[in-house]
């Protein structure tokens, strides 16, 4: 059986079956999921996160979130990354944090996926992400 992005996200929930039911009932298509179980999230200000995302390359990315107005770009990274990350202006969500997550097929405005999870469990490589963030900051110059 092939695992979908929705199945993969549900695995992070304390009760995956209840989570899926809640998601199906939610008119917004948004739910809260705990970080630190299957992935952590590094949330970068959009001004830096967008160019880093473009430098990273869509084909090379794991799941990436954008919030309202692209104020922040969230990169899903391996568990434990948030506890070790040191970076100015980067919000880290790991164990004990909850993250608003849209359905993988959600498009349009608001919280949405720039790169939705595909069910494989692929995450963003923190080392490659750090390099992309440094390169984006250098391009911006005044970061």
C-alpha positions in Angstrom: 0.0 0.0 0.0 1.3 3.4 -1.0 1.6 6.0 1.8 0.3 9.4 0.9 1.4 12.8 2.3 -1.8 12.8 4.4 -1.0 9.4 5.8 2.6 10.5 6.6 1.4 13.6 8.4 -1.2 11.6 10.4 1.7 9.4 11.8 2.9 12.4 13.7 -0.4 12.7 15.6 -0.9 11.1 19.0 -4.0 9.4 17.6 -3.7 9.1 13.8 -7.2 7.9 13.2 -8.8 10.7 15.3 -6.5 13.2 13.6 -7.7 12.1 10.1 -11.3 12.4 11.2 -10.7 15.9 12.6 -9.0 16.9 9.4 -11.9 15.6 7.3 -14.4 17.6 9.4 -12.4 20.8 9.5 -13.7 23.3 7.0 -10.4 25.1 6.9 -8.2 22.1 6.1 -5.9 23.1 9.0 -5.0 21.2 12.1 -2.4 21.3 14.8 0.3 18.6 14.8 3.1 18.1 17.4 6.6 18.8 16.2 9.4 16.6 17.5 7.8 13.2 16.8 8.4 12.7 13.0 10.0 16.1 12.2 11.0 19.5 13.5 10.2 22.8 11.8 12.6 25.7 11.2 10.6 28.8 10.5 12.5 31.5 8.7 11.3 35.1 8.0 9.9 35.1 4.5 12.3 37.8 3.3 15.1 35.3 3.9 13.2 32.0 3.6 11.8 32.6 0.1 15.2 33.2 -1.6 16.7 30.3 0.4 13.8 28.1 -0.8 14.5 29.1 -4.4 18.3 28.4 -3.9 17.6 25.1 -2.3 15.7 24.0 -5.4 12.1 22.6 -5.3 13.3 19.2 -6.6 15.8 18.9 -3.8 13.4 20.0 -1.0 11.5 18.0 1.5 8.2 19.5 2.8 8.1 23.3 3.0 5.3 25.5 4.5 4.4 29.1 4.0 2.1 31.1 6.3 -0.2 34.0 5.6 1.4 36.5 3.2 4.6 34.4 3.2 5.7 36.1 6.4 7.5 32.9 7.4 8.7 29.9 5.5 8.8 26.6 7.4 11.2 23.8 6.5 10.5 20.3 7.9 13.8 18.9 9.1 14.8 15.7 11.0 13.8 15.4 14.7 16.4 17.0 17.0 17.4 19.7 14.6 15.4 22.4 16.4 17.3 21.6 19.7 20.7 22.1 18.0 19.9 25.0 15.6 21.6 28.3 16.2 20.5 31.1 14.0 19.3 34.7 14.4 15.6 35.1 13.5 14.9 31.4 13.0 12.1 30.0 15.1 12.6 26.3 15.9 9.7 24.0 16.7 10.7 20.7 18.1 9.6 18.4 21.0 6.8 20.1 22.9 5.8 22.5 20.1 2.7 22.3 18.0 2.5 23.5 14.3 -0.4 24.5 12.2 -0.4 22.1 9.2 -2.6 22.3 6.1 -3.8 19.3 4.1 -1.2 18.3 1.6 -3.5 19.2 -1.3 -4.2 22.7 0.1 -3.5 25.5 -2.4 -4.2 29.2 -2.5 -3.9 31.7 0.3 -3.1 31.3 3.9 -1.1 28.5 5.4 -0.1 26.2 2.6 2.5 23.9 1.3 5.2 25.2 -1.1 6.4 21.6 -1.2 3.8 19.1 0.2 4.9 15.9 1.9 4.8 13.0 -0.6 4.5 10.1 1.9 8.1 9.0 1.5 9.2 10.7 4.8 11.8 12.8 3.0 12.8 15.9 5.0 15.0 18.9 4.4 18.7 18.3 5.0 19.7 20.9 7.7 23.2 21.3 6.3 22.0 22.1 2.8 19.3 24.4 4.3 22.0 26.2 6.4 24.1 26.8 3.2 21.0 28.0 1.3 20.2 30.4 4.2 23.8 31.8 4.2 23.8 32.2 0.5 20.4 34.0 0.6 21.6 36.3 3.3 24.7 37.1 1.3 22.5 38.0 -1.7 20.3 40.2 0.4 23.4 41.9 1.8 21.7 43.7 4.7 20.5 40.7 6.5 
